[in-house]
Amino acid sequence: MSTSTSIETKKFEGINLKKYSRQIGFVCGLLVAMIIWNLNLEGISPQGQKCLALSLMTVVFWATKIAQPGYVSGLYLACLIIFNVAPASKVFILWTMDIPFLVIGAYLIACAVKSSGLGERIAYNLILKFVNSWNTAIYTIFLLTFILSLLIPHPWPRAFLIMSVMSVVIESANLSKEDSSKIGFTVFACSVPISMIFLTGDSIIIPLAINFSGVNLSWLGWLINMGIPAIFASILTLVLILILFKPEGEFKIDNKKIKEKLNSLGKITTKEKRTLCWITIAIVLWMTDSIHGIALGWVTLLVAMLMSLPIIGEILTSKDWEEVPVYVLLFLTAAISIGQIGGLTGMNQWIASVVLPSSVPVNPFVLGITIAFISIGLHMILGSVVAVMGVAIPALLVFTNTTSINPLVPALFVYTSIAIHYIFPFHHLNMLVGLGDECGLYTDKHVIKLGIPLTFVVFIIIILEAVWWNVTGLL
């Protein structure tokens, strides 16, 4: 090898690809869009081909994190209109539904639970009552997450609230850095399966999955069909954590510090009582949506708005609007548009005809496992739960539309497969938001250690769903 070649090789080896991952992702996304845009594809309309090019570009941008998801989503929405792929009324059809208002209301309610001190009070009381060993600390994290999943309809603020409380436990028990990271990891890891139990457990992902199916499902309907599988997924996650993340040192909690924190909150305040009252009303209305017929989004938004009024509210203030992330709403709009515009332009039908098998498996177990393999494969590549749902669910609905299968079945199989699955933190935002010393204290190593065996849990739950849905009548 010549001297010049050796120098060039060393230069190439010295390039930090991770440093330029955003730029590489940007270029790759543009190349994908240009190639798809200019190919002579058979069986797809010109609008469908444009939609496919822009959608794949957006998915690549999301997967490689070239920019914050809101910016990428806004770019996609603007391109759909500018290139006449679909009219604005279709691109922004999400805003005629209750989903964005469910998100807005959910963030405001989460803010009320946190700012009022109600969530913190519940957490400290549970810790004092139940935590006296390592295992009971893990159990309490799961129990607390389950209880708060009824009060706070979004997993991230829930997890951060619980983490702020568990940091007191970590300090009072004088845990090592490694044991502290295991506690923090448990907080965010348990939010993944427990968020699946209630329809309002994750006010973003679950309504999206239902919307993609095109079938209405009530709060109780979700609990009946998904509650048992989600509880089993939570139990299996708990067992794996107890096996894989044993403490290195002694766990001895100082209850005095926990009591001090609880006492510092003082007696239960009027604000806490009002918050608890309004959340109770919200839960009752969520549970009875099949009776009164009011969509969850309107109920959630209404309760949040009433929390701000004088006399009956005085809980939320104008500053609390800062807690509502605009980028999440744009992200949801783009995710819905991939499925909606894909169906309108024929993109979904084309993907189904090219990518999926020619015949639908008759056996529900085979169907579920097939969908799980497809969904997990896409998830490994795309790395986004929403992106996979936006691509996979509409295509699979086309794939199964010649059968008598309820559209909820393929949609929920996809949702289950990717809502539980992750190998790396970027595969699941619940895990990504807690990563690092500033948040959940854990690293990629912890995520991978649980994520690999958790992949097998996905298939166990898929098989359980096939059995359970025969009992509930969904299959």
C-alpha positions as CSV (number, residue, x, y, z in Angstrom):
1,M,0.0,0.0,0.0
2,S,1.4,3.4,-0.9
3,T,2.0,6.1,1.7
4,S,-0.8,8.3,0.3
5,T,-3.3,5.5,0.5
6,S,-2.2,4.7,4.1
7,I,-2.8,8.4,5.0
8,E,-6.2,8.4,3.4
9,T,-7.1,5.2,5.3
10,K,-6.0,6.6,8.6
11,K,-8.1,9.8,7.9
12,F,-11.1,7.7,7.1
13,E,-10.6,5.6,10.3
14,G,-10.4,8.7,12.3
15,I,-13.8,10.0,11.2
16,N,-16.3,9.9,14.0
17,L,-19.4,8.6,12.2
18,K,-21.5,9.2,15.3
19,K,-20.6,12.9,15.2
20,Y,-21.9,13.2,11.7
21,S,-24.9,10.8,12.1
22,R,-27.4,13.7,11.6
23,Q,-25.8,14.8,8.4
24,I,-25.6,11.2,7.1
25,G,-29.2,10.7,8.0
26,F,-30.2,13.9,6.2
27,V,-28.4,12.9,3.0
28,C,-29.8,9.3,3.2
29,G,-33.3,10.6,3.6
30,L,-33.0,12.9,0.6
31,L,-31.5,10.1,-1.5
32,V,-34.3,7.7,-0.6
33,A,-36.9,10.4,-1.5
34,M,-35.3,11.2,-4.8
35,I,-34.8,7.6,-5.8
36,I,-38.4,6.6,-5.0
37,W,-39.7,9.8,-6.6
38,N,-38.0,9.0,-9.9
39,L,-38.5,5.2,-10.2
40,N,-41.0,3.7,-12.6
41,L,-43.1,1.8,-10.1
42,E,-46.0,-0.3,-11.4
43,G,-49.3,-0.5,-9.7
44,I,-49.1,2.8,-7.8
45,S,-50.5,6.2,-8.7
46,P,-48.3,9.2,-9.2
47,Q,-49.7,10.7,-5.9
48,G,-49.1,7.4,-4.2
49,Q,-45.5,7.4,-5.4
50,K,-44.9,10.9,-4.1
51,C,-46.5,10.0,-0.8
52,L,-44.2,6.9,-0.6
53,A,-41.1,9.0,-1.3
54,L,-41.9,11.7,1.2
55,S,-43.1,9.2,3.9
56,L,-39.9,7.1,3.6
57,M,-37.8,10.3,3.7
58,T,-39.6,11.3,6.9
59,V,-39.2,7.9,8.5
60,V,-35.4,7.9,7.8
61,F,-35.2,11.4,9.3
62,W,-37.1,10.3,12.4
63,A,-35.0,7.1,12.7
64,T,-31.7,9.0,12.4
65,K,-32.8,11.9,14.5
66,I,-31.6,14.6,12.1
67,A,-33.6,17.1,14.0
68,Q,-36.2,17.3,16.8
69,P,-39.2,15.3,15.7
70,G,-41.5,18.3,15.5
71,Y,-39.3,20.0,12.8
72,V,-39.2,16.8,10.7
73,S,-42.9,16.3,11.1
74,G,-43.6,19.9,10.0
75,L,-41.4,19.5,7.0
76,Y,-43.3,16.4,5.9
77,L,-46.7,18.0,6.4
78,A,-45.6,21.1,4.4
79,C,-44.2,18.9,1.6
80,L,-47.5,16.9,1.2
81,I,-49.3,20.2,0.5
82,I,-46.7,21.9,-1.5
83,F,-46.2,19.0,-3.9
84,N,-50.0,18.5,-4.2
85,V,-50.0,15.0,-2.7
86,A,-53.2,15.8,-0.8
87,P,-55.2,18.8,0.2
88,A,-54.7,20.5,3.6
89,S,-58.1,19.3,4.8
90,K,-56.8,15.7,4.5
91,V,-53.3,16.3,5.7
92,F,-54.5,17.9,8.9
93,I,-57.5,15.6,9.4
94,L,-56.2,14.7,12.9
95,W,-57.4,18.1,14.1
96,T,-61.0,17.2,13.3
97,M,-60.6,14.3,15.8
98,D,-60.3,14.3,19.6
99,I,-56.7,12.9,19.7
100,P,-54.7,16.1,19.8
101,F,-57.1,17.5,22.5
102,L,-56.6,14.3,24.5
103,V,-52.9,15.0,24.4
104,I,-53.3,18.6,25.4
105,G,-55.6,17.7,28.3
106,A,-53.4,14.8,29.4
107,Y,-50.3,17.1,29.7
108,L,-52.3,19.7,31.7
109,I,-53.7,17.1,34.0
110,A,-50.2,15.6,34.6
111,C,-49.0,19.1,35.4
112,A,-51.9,19.5,37.9
113,V,-51.1,16.2,39.7
114,K,-47.4,17.2,39.9
115,S,-47.7,20.9,40.8
116,S,-50.5,20.3,43.4
117,G,-48.2,17.8,45.3
118,L,-50.9,15.1,45.1
119,G,-48.7,12.6,43.1
120,E,-45.7,13.1,45.5
121,R,-47.9,12.6,48.6
122,I,-49.3,9.3,47.2
123,A,-45.8,8.1,46.4
124,Y,-44.3,8.9,49.8
125,N,-47.1,7.2,51.6
126,L,-46.7,4.0,49.5
127,I,-43.0,4.0,50.1
128,L,-43.4,4.3,53.9
129,K,-46.0,1.5,53.9
130,F,-44.4,-1.0,51.6
131,V,-40.6,-0.4,51.0
132,N,-38.3,-2.3,53.4
133,S,-36.1,-4.3,51.0
134,W,-34.7,-4.2,47.4
135,N,-37.6,-6.4,46.1
136,T,-40.3,-4.4,47.8
137,A,-38.8,-1.2,46.3
138,I,-39.1,-2.8,42.8
139,Y,-42.7,-3.9,43.6
140,T,-43.6,-0.5,44.9
141,I,-42.3,1.2,41.7
142,F,-44.6,-1.1,39.6
143,L,-47.5,-0.5,42.0
144,L,-47.0,3.3,42.0
145,T,-46.7,3.4,38.2
146,F,-50.0,1.4,37.9
147,I,-51.9,3.7,40.3
148,L,-50.6,6.9,38.7
149,S,-51.4,5.5,35.2
150,L,-55.0,6.2,36.2
151,L,-54.3,9.7,37.4
152,I,-51.7,10.9,34.8
153,P,-52.6,9.9,31.2
154,H,-49.1,10.0,29.9
155,P,-46.0,7.8,30.8
156,W,-43.3,10.4,30.7
157,P,-44.5,12.9,33.4
158,R,-45.5,9.8,35.4
159,A,-42.0,8.4,35.2
160,F,-40.3,11.7,36.0
161,L,-42.6,12.2,39.0
162,I,-41.8,8.7,40.4
163,M,-38.1,9.2,39.7
164,S,-38.1,12.4,41.7
165,V,-39.5,10.4,44.6
166,M,-37.2,7.4,44.2
167,S,-34.2,9.7,44.2
168,V,-35.1,10.3,47.9
169,V,-35.2,6.5,48.4
170,I,-31.8,6.2,46.7
171,E,-30.4,8.9,49.0
172,S,-31.9,7.5,52.2
173,A,-30.7,4.0,51.4
174,N,-27.2,5.3,50.5
175,L,-27.2,3.1,47.3
176,S,-24.1,2.7,45.1
177,K,-24.1,4.3,41.7
178,E,-24.9,0.9,40.0
179,D,-27.7,0.1,42.3
180,S,-29.1,3.6,41.9
181,S,-29.1,3.1,38.1
182,K,-31.0,-0.1,38.5
183,I,-33.7,1.7,40.5
184,G,-33.9,4.5,37.9
185,F,-34.0,1.9,35.1
186,T,-36.9,0.1,36.8
187,V,-38.9,3.3,36.9
188,F,-38.8,3.9,33.2
189,A,-38.8,0.2,32.1
190,C,-42.0,-0.6,34.0
191,S,-43.7,2.4,32.3
192,V,-43.6,0.4,29.0
193,P,-46.0,-2.5,29.8
194,I,-48.0,-0.7,32.5
195,S,-48.9,2.1,30.0
196,M,-50.7,-0.6,27.9
197,I,-53.2,-1.6,30.6
198,F,-55.6,1.4,30.4
199,L,-56.6,3.2,27.2
200,T,-55.6,6.5,28.9
201,G,-52.3,4.9,30.1
202,D,-50.6,6.4,27.0
203,S,-52.6,9.2,25.6
204,I,-50.5,9.3,22.4
205,I,-49.7,5.8,21.2
206,I,-52.9,4.0,22.1
207,P,-55.4,6.4,20.5
208,L,-53.2,6.3,17.4
209,A,-53.3,2.5,17.2
210,I,-57.1,2.6,17.5
211,N,-57.4,5.4,15.0
212,F,-55.3,3.5,12.4
213,S,-57.7,0.5,12.8
214,G,-60.7,2.6,11.9
215,V,-62.8,0.9,14.6
216,N,-64.1,2.7,17.8
217,L,-63.0,1.1,21.1
218,S,-64.3,2.3,24.4
219,W,-62.2,2.6,27.6
220,L,-63.7,-0.5,29.0
221,G,-63.4,-2.3,25.7
222,W,-59.7,-1.6,25.7
223,L,-59.4,-2.8,29.3
224,I,-61.3,-6.0,28.5
225,N,-59.2,-6.9,25.4
226,M,-55.8,-5.5,26.3
227,G,-55.8,-5.3,30.1
228,I,-55.1,-9.0,30.8
229,P,-52.3,-9.3,28.2
230,A,-50.7,-6.0,29.4
231,I,-50.8,-7.2,33.0
232,F,-49.1,-10.4,32.0
233,A,-46.5,-8.3,30.1
234,S,-46.0,-6.2,33.3
235,I,-45.5,-9.3,35.5
236,L,-43.0,-10.8,33.0
237,T,-41.1,-7.5,32.9
238,L,-41.1,-7.4,36.7
239,V,-39.7,-11.0,36.9
240,L,-37.0,-10.2,34.4
241,I,-35.9,-7.1,36.3
242,L,-35.8,-9.1,39.6
243,I,-33.6,-11.8,37.9
244,L,-31.4,-9.5,35.9
245,F,-30.9,-6.6,38.2
246,K,-30.0,-7.8,41.6
247,P,-28.5,-5.3,44.1
248,E,-24.7,-5.2,44.6
249,G,-24.9,-3.9,48.1
250,E,-27.2,-3.9,51.2
251,F,-30.5,-2.2,50.9
252,K,-31.5,-0.4,54.1
253,I,-33.9,2.5,53.8
254,D,-34.0,5.4,56.3
255,N,-37.7,6.0,56.7
256,K,-36.9,9.1,58.7
257,K,-35.9,11.0,55.5
258,I,-39.0,9.8,53.7
259,K,-41.2,11.0,56.6
260,E,-39.4,14.3,56.5
261,K,-40.2,14.7,52.8
262,L,-43.8,13.8,53.5
263,N,-44.1,16.1,56.4
264,S,-42.6,19.0,54.4
265,L,-45.7,18.7,52.2
266,G,-47.9,19.6,55.2
267,K,-51.5,18.7,55.5
268,I,-53.4,17.9,52.3
269,T,-54.2,21.2,50.7
270,T,-57.3,22.5,49.1
271,K,-55.5,22.4,45.7
272,E,-54.8,18.7,46.2
273,K,-58.4,17.9,47.1
274,R,-59.7,19.8,44.1
275,T,-57.2,18.0,41.8
276,L,-58.2,14.6,43.3
277,C,-61.9,15.5,42.8
278,W,-61.5,16.5,39.1
279,I,-59.3,13.5,38.3
280,T,-61.9,11.2,39.9
281,I,-64.6,12.8,37.7
282,A,-62.3,12.3,34.7
283,I,-61.7,8.6,35.5
284,V,-65.4,8.0,35.9
285,L,-66.1,9.7,32.6
286,W,-63.3,7.8,30.9
287,M,-64.7,4.5,32.2
288,T,-68.2,5.2,31.1
289,D,-67.5,6.6,27.6
290,S,-69.4,3.8,26.0
291,I,-72.5,4.9,28.0
292,H,-72.4,8.7,27.6
293,G,-70.8,8.6,24.1
294,I,-68.4,11.5,24.6
295,A,-64.9,10.8,23.2
296,L,-62.0,10.6,25.6
297,G,-60.3,13.6,24.1
298,W,-63.2,16.0,24.8
299,V,-63.6,14.6,28.3
300,T,-59.9,15.1,29.1
301,L,-59.8,18.6,27.6
302,L,-63.0,19.6,29.4
303,V,-61.7,18.5,32.8
304,A,-58.4,20.3,32.2
305,M,-60.2,23.5,31.3
306,L,-62.4,23.3,34.3
307,M,-59.3,22.9,36.5
308,S,-58.4,26.5,35.6
309,L,-61.6,28.2,36.5
310,P,-62.2,30.3,39.7
311,I,-64.1,28.8,42.6
312,I,-64.3,25.2,41.2
313,G,-60.8,25.1,39.9
314,E,-57.8,27.3,40.8
315,I,-55.4,24.5,39.9
316,L,-54.0,25.3,36.5
317,T,-52.6,28.7,35.6
318,S,-51.5,30.3,32.3
319,K,-47.9,29.2,33.0
320,D,-49.0,25.5,32.8
321,W,-49.6,25.8,29.0
322,E,-45.8,25.7,28.7
323,E,-46.1,22.0,29.7
324,V,-48.0,21.2,26.4
325,P,-45.4,20.3,23.8
326,V,-46.4,21.6,20.3
327,Y,-43.8,19.3,18.7
328,V,-45.7,16.2,19.9
329,L,-48.9,17.5,18.3
330,L,-47.0,18.0,15.0
331,F,-45.5,14.6,15.3
332,L,-48.9,13.0,15.8
333,T,-50.3,14.9,12.8
334,A,-47.5,13.6,10.6
335,A,-47.9,10.0,11.9
336,I,-51.6,10.0,11.2
337,S,-51.0,11.6,7.8
338,I,-48.7,8.8,6.7
339,G,-51.5,6.3,7.2
340,Q,-54.4,8.5,6.1
341,I,-52.8,10.0,3.0
342,G,-51.2,6.6,2.2
343,G,-54.7,5.1,2.0
344,L,-56.0,8.0,0.0
345,T,-53.3,7.9,-2.6
346,G,-53.0,4.1,-2.8
347,M,-49.6,3.9,-1.2
348,N,-50.8,1.5,1.5
349,Q,-52.3,-0.9,-1.0
350,W,-49.1,-0.9,-3.0
351,I,-46.9,-1.6,0.0
352,A,-49.2,-4.5,1.0
353,S,-49.1,-6.0,-2.5
354,V,-45.3,-5.8,-2.7
355,V,-44.0,-6.5,0.8
356,L,-46.6,-8.8,2.4
357,P,-47.3,-12.5,1.7
358,S,-49.8,-13.3,-1.0
359,S,-52.2,-15.0,1.4
360,V,-53.4,-14.3,4.9
361,P,-52.7,-17.0,7.5
362,V,-56.0,-18.5,8.7
363,N,-54.6,-19.6,12.1
364,P,-54.8,-16.6,14.5
365,F,-51.6,-17.8,16.2
366,V,-49.7,-17.9,12.9
367,L,-51.2,-14.5,11.9
368,G,-50.1,-12.9,15.2
369,I,-46.6,-14.3,15.1
370,T,-46.2,-13.3,11.4
371,I,-47.3,-9.7,12.2
372,A,-45.0,-9.7,15.2
373,F,-42.0,-10.7,13.1
374,I,-42.8,-8.0,10.5
375,S,-43.4,-5.3,13.1
376,I,-40.3,-6.1,15.1
377,G,-38.2,-6.2,11.9
378,L,-39.5,-2.7,10.9
379,H,-39.0,-1.5,14.5
380,M,-35.4,-2.6,14.5
381,I,-34.8,-0.6,11.3
382,L,-37.0,2.5,11.8
383,G,-36.6,2.7,15.6
384,S,-39.9,4.6,16.1
385,V,-43.1,3.1,17.5
386,V,-45.3,5.7,15.7
387,A,-43.4,5.4,12.4
388,V,-43.9,1.6,12.4
389,M,-47.6,1.9,13.2
390,G,-48.0,4.5,10.5
391,V,-46.5,2.1,7.9
392,A,-47.4,-1.3,9.1
393,I,-51.0,-1.0,10.4
394,P,-52.5,0.5,7.2
395,A,-50.7,-2.0,5.0
396,L,-51.8,-5.0,7.2
397,L,-55.4,-3.8,7.1
398,V,-55.3,-3.9,3.3
399,F,-53.6,-7.4,3.7
400,T,-56.5,-8.7,5.9
401,N,-59.4,-6.8,4.4
402,T,-60.5,-9.8,2.3
403,T,-61.1,-11.8,5.5
404,S,-63.6,-11.5,8.3
405,I,-60.9,-10.5,10.8
406,N,-61.8,-7.5,12.9
407,P,-59.5,-4.6,11.8
408,L,-58.6,-4.1,15.5
409,V,-56.8,-7.5,15.5
410,P,-53.9,-6.7,13.1
411,A,-53.8,-3.2,14.6
412,L,-53.4,-4.4,18.1
413,F,-51.0,-7.2,17.1
414,V,-48.7,-4.5,15.6
415,Y,-49.2,-2.2,18.6
416,T,-48.4,-5.0,21.1
417,S,-45.3,-6.1,19.2
418,I,-43.7,-2.6,19.1
419,A,-45.1,-1.2,22.3
420,I,-43.3,-3.9,24.4
421,H,-40.2,-4.3,22.2
422,Y,-36.9,-2.4,22.4
423,I,-33.3,-3.3,22.2
424,F,-31.7,0.1,22.3
425,P,-33.1,3.3,24.0
426,F,-34.1,4.9,20.7
427,H,-36.5,2.0,20.0
428,H,-38.9,3.3,22.7
429,L,-39.3,6.9,23.8
430,N,-40.2,5.8,27.3
431,M,-36.7,4.4,27.7
432,L,-35.0,7.2,25.7
433,V,-36.3,10.1,27.9
434,G,-34.9,8.5,31.1
435,L,-31.4,7.8,29.7
436,G,-28.4,9.4,31.4
437,D,-27.2,10.7,34.7
438,E,-29.6,13.7,34.7
439,C,-32.7,11.6,34.4
440,G,-33.0,7.8,35.2
441,L,-29.3,7.3,35.9
442,Y,-29.1,4.3,33.6
443,T,-27.1,3.6,30.4
444,D,-27.6,1.8,27.1
445,K,-26.1,-1.3,28.8
446,H,-29.1,-1.6,31.1
447,V,-31.6,-1.2,28.3
448,I,-30.0,-3.9,26.1
449,K,-29.7,-6.3,29.0
450,L,-33.5,-6.2,29.5
451,G,-34.4,-5.6,25.9
452,I,-33.0,-8.8,24.5
453,P,-35.0,-11.2,26.7
454,L,-38.0,-8.8,26.4
455,T,-38.2,-9.7,22.7
456,F,-39.3,-13.2,23.6
457,V,-41.9,-11.7,25.9
458,V,-43.5,-10.1,22.8
459,F,-44.2,-13.5,21.3
460,I,-45.6,-14.9,24.6
461,I,-48.0,-12.0,24.8
462,I,-49.0,-12.2,21.1
463,I,-49.9,-15.9,21.7
464,L,-51.8,-15.0,24.9
465,E,-53.7,-12.3,23.0
466,A,-54.7,-14.8,20.3
467,V,-56.1,-17.1,23.1
468,W,-57.7,-14.2,25.1
469,W,-59.4,-12.5,22.2
470,N,-61.2,-15.8,21.4
471,V,-62.6,-15.5,24.9
472,T,-63.6,-11.8,24.5
473,G,-65.0,-12.3,21.0
474,L,-62.5,-10.0,19.2
475,L,-61.3,-13.0,17.3
